[in-house]
Amino acid sequence: MDRTEETSHPARRGFIGEGGTRRDSVTAPLPSLARRAAMLASLALALSACGGGGGGGTLSPSLTGISPASCPVGGGTAVTLTGTGFQAGATVGFGGAAGTAVAVASATSIIATCPARAAGPLSVVVTNADGQVSNGLTFTYQVGTPPPGVGSVSPASGSTAGGRTVSIAGSSFSASPANPRVSFGGDFATVVTATATLIIATVPAHAPGTVAVTVENPDTQTATLPFAFTYVAPPVVASLSPTSGSTGGGERIDLTGTSFDMGTAPVVTFGNTPALVADAPTATSITIVTPPHGEGVVDVTVTNSDGLASTLVNGFTYKAPAGNAPTVRNVTNDATGLPSGAAAGGEAVTLTGTNFAPGATVHFGAAAATDVAFVSTTSLTATTPLAQPGGTVDVTVALPGTGLAGTIARGFTFLLAAPRVTTLSVTSSTPAGGGLLLVKGLNLQASSTVTFGEIKATVTEFMPGVPPGGDVLTVIVPPSPLLPGVTDGFVSVVVGNPDGQSSTLAPSVSPDGTPWPANFHYGPPPVVDGFSPSTGRGLDVTLTGTGFSSDATGARSGMQVLMSGPSFDILRIRRCPNAADPACLPGVVSPTPTSLVVTIPSSQLNPGNYGFIVTNFDGQSAMAPGAFVVP
């Protein structure tokens, strides 16, 4: 059945089944790296506010660099072009053949996939939407192993102490039998996992500053992305003065150290309770007002706006003054009877405990409640503070002038609007995981968790408020949570916020309308070993390999084959459900996990070298080795 699906699953848009080819309405599938690059590019364009007009149609494009500067004759390598004056909608030409999966990341950077071409040098140019053409750079097609190419590093900054996990996207990375080497400013990182298009690495320690990132394959071919990662010195808390105070809080404390944020005040916590930053901080000094806290020794932590933090262990001692301190046993929302309420605040609550007195104050974390009223020595009423960040906080009752205070740990939860997942950048992975996935949605948080089945993923970056509206979490896909020995199956990707609210995306749908059991698929990718014949028009070509998702109907249907070269076509996969049917052509059978037959059009294709790209129902793709020649 012919069907064009939603853009959330580009690999299956325009699937062509038994009904023939609809080349006038299909969109070519993107390899997994290209899909990630395209989504990252669209986010970067929106964030940089370049708009659709690029340079307004007046600035000619200019090319200054291309990495890598070569590609195998079969194409399929992601190439990063740098320069100036690039516009949204620009195209990339490789010796007259159009590059695929073109993503204009900014006015100075474009990512494109090289098409299949004959071996030898040619010129690469960029053509803007207004027709202006750049200068050409030499690019080489080769039969041997291509050099690696580095497209991006994410996240692009971290502590001078190292230890941050980053993803390096690119092409032609060595994944077997040995991983590539990765260096940051000359210092080698620890490579965690590597595929041909993605490296997960742990950043080494380095002096402050911006450095280049270099990938070196075992064959000594290298690629370098300049100015790719910035090392930032983390804050260091050296001392506090004084080092003790009342459990009631409200005392001024001076912190000394190094590398504190100055433009944006750092967050200072005593235990888990935020303190009020009283004065404008300097790089070496912060003055705060202690929050109320229970009796005992607590750690003091300073966290800069980039997430780098320093903790002075057992840095401050809370002491209870003489007298009968209040105790807090329960905090309940008057409307619901629960220990929770809207993060917007302004809701009536009742506190129960002992030793309350007139004039008592109530704090939710570091925020003061309003309208506090003394009911009895065992009951207070109050209104929750406005505009809270969400999450569970301590609640403290203090008796001003006495230094007496009591705290119920994690006594109240501020609920933000429930999260809502709207998009997953990819919906499939090999059983080993390790790829990069972007989760886009509404009301996501930096502390949100992302689980695949029962396995929690590593969140590497949070981008709030990405235009045109929404938040983005970048995660590393974990290994398959399926049972041992099970290599193919579906799981749900779920986003959970700290307040316990969660969201998942509805399952995808196969081209024949059959819903997937869940929204993410783990399974082996296709591998194309070869094809025969290798030249011609209007004939059948047999592709052989492994891992083809050959189902004609059901959740696992939707495999497609693309011819990529001087022009493009979604090929018709030949199917014959019943080989005994007289209507079936001799020798034509249904596709299997190891073999499929496609029909090459007799017209519509320009002469030249083409590559075959097989894309499974779940979006995982593979390019056939070598080139098919259309005379």
N, C-alpha and C positions, 0 to 999 in steps of 0.2 A: 504494500500500500504506500502511495506517495504521501509524504507529510513533512512540513517544515515546522520545527519545534521552536520553543522560546529561546531567547538569546542566552539564558542561563546555562544552556548545554550546546555550545556552538559546534561541538564535534559531531552532532547528529542532525544539524539543520540541513534540510534539503536531501534527506535520505531517499534513495531511489530503490524501490523494490521491483516487483514483477511488472508494474505498469509502464516501465520504460523510463527514459531520462527527461527530467525537466530542467534543462540547463539555463532556461531564462529566469528561473526563480530560486536557484540554490545559492548557498553561500559556502565557499570552500572551508573545510574544517581546519583548525589550527593545531599544530603539534602542541604538546603540553607546555613546553617552554614558551612558545609564542603566545599561547593563551594567557600565561602568567604575565609575560611582557606587555601584552596588549592591555590587560587590566591595570597593571602598574602605570603604564603610559597614560591611560585615560585619567587615572587619579592624579598623576603629576601635572597633566595639562590643566585639569580643573583647579588644582591647588595654586598653580602659578598664574592663574587668571590670564592665560594667553589668549583665550577665546578662539573662535574659528577662523579669524582672519590672519593669524600669524603676524607678520610684519606689516599688515595693512595693504599688501600687494605692491609695496614700493621697494622693499629690500630684497635684492637678489640673493638666492641661497649660495653659500660658499662651503665647500668641503675642505677640511684640514686633516682628517684622520679617519681610518677604518680599521676595525679590529674584530676578528682576525682579517688578514689581507689575502686570505685564500679560502677555497671551498672545494670539497670533493666534486667530481663531475656529476654525481647524482644529486647535488644540491642538498637542501635541508639544514644548513648550518645557520644559526642566528648570528647576525653581523651587526655591530654597533658602529654607526657613523657619527662623527662629531664635526662641528663647524658652526656656522651662523646663518640666521635668516630662514630657518626651516618653518614651514607653515603647516597647520593642521590640514590633513588631506593630501600631503605631499606623497609622491611615488618615488621608488628607487629603481633605476634601470641598471641591469648587469649586461653590458654590451648589447643593449637593445631588448633584452628579455626582462620582464617585470619581476621585481622581487615580491615575495609573498609575505603575508602577516606583517605589513608595515605598520609600525607604531611610532608616532611622533611624540617622544617623551617630553620635549621642550623645544624652544627655538634653537637649541644648540646640540640636540641629540636625537637620533632616529635609530630604531631597531628594526631590522628587516631580515627575512629568511632568503638565502640565495637560491635561485631556481637551478634546475639541472642544465648544464652546458657542456660543450666539448672542452677537452683539456687545453690549457694555454692561457696567456694573459688577455685581459680586456679592460675596458674603462667603465667605472661605476659613476653614475651621476644622480643627483636629486632634482626632481622637477616639482616645483610648488604648484598649488592649486590654481594660481593665476598664470601658469604657463612658463614662468621664469625657470631657467635651467642653470644648475651649478657648473663649476669646473669639474673635470673628471679626475679620478684617482685610479691608479693601476691596481687591478685585482686579478688573482691567478686561480684558475681551475686546475686541479691536479688529481692524478690517479692515486697517489699515495695517501698516507695518513695526514689529515689536515692539522694545522697547529690549533691550540686552544684559543678561545676568545672569551674575554671577561666583559660582561654587560653591566652588572650592578652588584653592589654589596649592601645587604640590609640586615640589621640596622647599620647606619653609617657612622656611628660614634660609640665610644665606650671608655672605660676607665684605663688609666695608665697602668694599673695593676694587671690588666688583661682579664681573661676568664669569661668574656662575653661570647655567647653563641651567635654566629652570624651565618647567613645564607649567601652564597656567591653564585649568581646566575650567569650562564654563558653557554659555550658550545665546545664540542670536541674535547671535553675533559676525559682523562683516562680513568676508567672505573675498574678495569681488570687487565692483567692480574695484580697490578699495583695501583694505589691511589696517587693522584698528583701531589706535588708539594706546593704549599701556599705560604707566602711570606707577606708580612705587613711591615713596610719600611725596612726590609732586609731581615727581619726577625721571623722565624718560622712558626706558623700556627700548627695546632693539632687538628688533623683532618678526622672528623667523626664518621661521615659517610660521603660517598661521591657517586654521582651518575654522570652520564655524558653531558648533561645540561645543568646540573646543580651540585654544589659542594656545601656541606655543612661543616663548619670549622669552629674551633675555640681560639679566640684572639690571644696572641702572646702579649706580654708586658712590653711597654715602649714609653719613651719620653713623650711629653705633651706635644701636640701638633698634628698636622694633616699629612698622611703618608699614602704612597702608592701600594696597591695590592697586586701581587704577581702570582700567577699560576704556572707551574712547570710540570709538564707531563714526563713520564719516565723516559721518553725518547729525547729529552732535553729541550723540546720545543716549548716556548714560553709565550705568555700574553700578560700585559701589564695595563691596569686601569689607574691612571694618575689621579691624585687627590681623592682617593676613594674612601678613606676612613680617617676619622679625627679622634685622636687620643685626648681625653680631658682628665685633668688631675682631680681625684675625688676629694671631698672634704675630709678634714681630720679634726676631731674634737680632742683637744689637749687637756683642758681643765675646766672646772666650774667653780664659781665663788658666789655665795657660800655653797657648801656641799650637802646641806641638810635644811629642812624646813618643815612647816606644819602640814599635817594632813589636810587642813582646810584650804591649802593653796594660797594664791594671791601674792606671793613674794617675788621680788625682782631678783633674777639670777643672771650673772654675766658668764657667757661661754667664750673661751678663747680657743683658737686653732688656726687652720689654714684652708684656703680654697672654698670659703663659704660663698654662696650666691649673693650678689648685691642688687642686681636689677630686679629680680623676683625673690622675695623673701623665702628662705628655705623653710621646710617643715621641721619643727623640733618636737619630739615626743618624749614624755616621761613614762616609761613602761609602754603601754599602748595608747596613752592619752595625749592628744596634741596640746602644746602650750601656746600661749599668745606671744607673738613676736612684738615686743613693745616699741623698739626704735628701729630706724633704718640700719640694717646690718652692714658691716664692712667685710672685707675678705678674711679678716682675722678675728672678728668680734661680733657676738650676737647677744642682745639683752632680751630676756623673756620674762613672762610672768607665769609662775608655776600653776598648773591646774590642780584641783583637788584630787586626792588619791588616798587609798588606804595605807595604813602603816606598813613600813618596810623599805627595803633597798630596791631601787629600780635602775634599769639601763636608761641612758640618755642618748638619743639618736638624732642626728642632723641629716636630712635628705634634701639634696639640691634638686632643682627643677628637671635636670636630665636623668633623675633616678639614682644617681650615685649617692652613697650614704656612708656615714661613719658612726660607730657606736662606742660610747664610753661605758664599758660594762660596770654595773654597780656604781654608777656615777653619782647618784643622789639618794639620800635617805629621808624618808618621810617619818616624822615623829608625831605621836599623838600627845596633845597637851593634857594637862591635868583636868579631871572632870569626867562626866559621863557623856561620851561621844554618841551621836545618833547612829542608829543602824538602819539600813534600807533593805527591806525584805522583798517588796514587789513594786513594780511600776506597771500600771494597766491603762490602756486607752479607754476612756469613758464610753466611746461609741461602740467599740468592739469587744472590750474585755480582754484584749490581747496585749502583750508587751511589745507592741509595734505600732507604727503610724506612718503617714506619708512624709517623705523627705521634704516636702514643701513646708511642713510645720504648721503651727497655729492650731493644734488639736488639744483638747482638754484631756489631762491625765490625772490619775490619783496615785499617790505614793503611800505605802504602808510600812511601818517600822517601829522604832522605839526612840525615846528621848528627843522627839521633835520639840521645837520651841518657836514662839512668835519671832518673826524677822528672819527665819531660816531662808537660805538660798538653795537653788537647785541648778545643777549643771548636767547637761547631756554631753558627755565628752568635755570639750573645752567651751561649749556654747551654753550661755545662761538661759534658763527658762524664764518666761514672763508670767505675770499675774499669779505669783506664788502666794497661797493663802494657808494660814495655820488653821487646821480643823481641830486637832487634838494632839496630844503627845505621841499618838500612833498614826496620825493621818495628815497628809498635806495634799492640796490640789495645785495644779500649775498648768501652764500652756507651753507646749513644745516650741523650741526656737525655730525660726524660719530658715528656709533655704539650706538644708543640711545635705552633705555629700552622699548620703546613703551608707548603709552598713550598720553593724551592731556596736554600741558604745556603752561605756560605763556611765552610771548615773550616781551623782554625789549630792548629798545634803550636807550643807555646812552651816554652822552657827556663828555669824559674824561677831568679831570681838573676843571670841573665846579660843579660836584656833581648833575647835572641835569639828570633826567631819566624819561622815560615814559613806561608804561606796558599795554599791552592788555591781560586781563585775559583769560586763556584757548584759546589762539589765534592760536595754531597750534597742529595738531595731528600726532604723529609718528606711522605709521602702521607696526606692525610686520607681519610675514607670517600668513596667515589665519589659524585658528585652524582646526584640523581635528580629529573627534572622531573615534577611531578604535574598541573599545571594551567597553561593559558594563558588569560588573561582574555578575549582575543579571538583569533580564528583567521583573520582576514582584514583586508585593507587595500586602499585604492585604490593604483594604481601609484606615486603620488607619495609614499606613506608619510606620516610626520609625526604619526601618532596615538600614544596612550599604551597600553602593554601591560604587564601584571603577569605575571611568571613566578614561579610558586610551586613549591617543591620541597624536597627534603631535602639537607643538606650543601652548600648554595650558599654563596658567599663574596662579600665586598664587592669583591674583585678578579676575580670571575668575568666571563667574556666571554659575550655573547649574539650569535650570528650568524644572519642570515637568508640562507640559501644561502651565498654567499661574502662577504656584506656584514656588517660588524660594526656592531651597534647602539650607540647612546649610552646608557649606564646612568646614570640620574639619581639613584637612591636604592636603598639596601639596607636591608631590615628583617629582622634575624635573629630566629629563635624566635617567629614569629607564631603565637599559639594558633589552633587546637588542636594545632599542631605543624607546623613548617616554616619556611622562609625565603622572602622575597619580594624579587625584583629588579624595579624599575620602569625600563622602557626606552622610548626613542622609536623607533617603527618606522621603519627606513630606507627609502629609495626602492627600488623593485623591482629585484632583481638579475637579472631575466630579460633575455634578449637584446634589443638595440635593436629596436623595432618590435613586440615581443611584449607585449601588455597583459594577458594572462590566463594564469595558470599557478600551479603549486604549488611550494613550497620547504619545506625543513626548518628549523625553529628549533632551534638547538643551544646548550646551555650548556656552557662549558668552564671548568674550574678551573685555577689557575696550575700545578698539578702535572701537567697534561696529561690528566687524566681528564675525560670529557665525558658528556653525557646529552641525549637528545631525547625528545619525547613521541610516542607511537604516533599514526599518522595518524587523522584523524577518519573517520567512516563516514556515507555518505549514508543517507536514510531507507529506501531499498530494500536496504540492507545492503552497498552497494558501497564499499570503502575508498577514501579519497582517496589519491593518489600520495604525498603528504607531509602534514605537520600544519598548514601555513599556506598561504592562498590570496591571491594578488594578482589583482585584477580590478576593472573599473569598477563602481561602485555603481549600484543602480537609480535612475532618475529618473522620477517620475510627473508627466506634464503635465496630465492631467485625467481626467474620467470622465463617463459618460452612461448613463442618466438620473441626476438628482440627488436624486430623492425616490421613496419607495414602499416596498412590502413584497412578498415572494414573487415577485421579478422578477430578471432578469439585468442586471448592470451591467458595461459595458466600460470598462476602465482602459487608457489609452494612455500611452506614455512610451518610455524607452530603457533598455537594460541589464538587462532581466528575464532571470533564469536559468530558462528555460522547459523544460529537459530533463525528461522524464517518468521516466527511469531513469538509472542511472549515477552517477558521482561528483558531477556538477553538478545532480542532482535535489534537490528539497526546497524550492522556493519556496513561500511561504505569504502569505496576505493576512489582516490583522486589521482588524476594525471596532472602533474605540475610541470610547467615549462613555458615556452613562448606564449601559449594560451592555456586555458584550464578547462577541465571537464570532470564532472562526476560520472563515473562509468557504471553501466548497467551490469549487475552481477547476475550471471546466468543461473537459473534455478529450474529444476525438473523434479517436483516432489515424487513422481512415480515414473521410474525409468521404463516401465512397461507401457506407458501411455504412448500411443502411436504419434501423438502430437509432439513428443519430445524428439529433439534432434539427436542423431547418433553421437554418442560420446559426451553429451552434455549432461552433467549431473549436478545435484545440489552441492553447495559449498560444504566443506568439512573443516574441522579444526586445523587441518594441515594443507588444504588445497582449495583454490577457488578459481573460477573462470570469469573473465571480464571481456566485454566486447569493445574493441577500439572503433570509434566512429570512422566512417569513410570520408567525411568532410568535417568542417568546423574547427579542425586543429591546424594551426600553422606548422610548417615544417620545422624540424629541430629535435633537440634531445629533451626527453621527458623523464621524470621520475614518478614511480608509483608510490603512493602513501596509503597504507591500509589503516583504517581507524575502526576500532571495535565499538560495540554499542555503548561502552562506558566512557569513550573519549580517548582511551589510550591508543597511541599511534606508532607506526613503524614505517620507515622508508625502505624500499627494496634497494639492494645494492645494484650499482650500474645504471645505465640509461637506456630507455627505449627510444629508438630513432623513428620519427615520423618523416617519411620522404616527401 
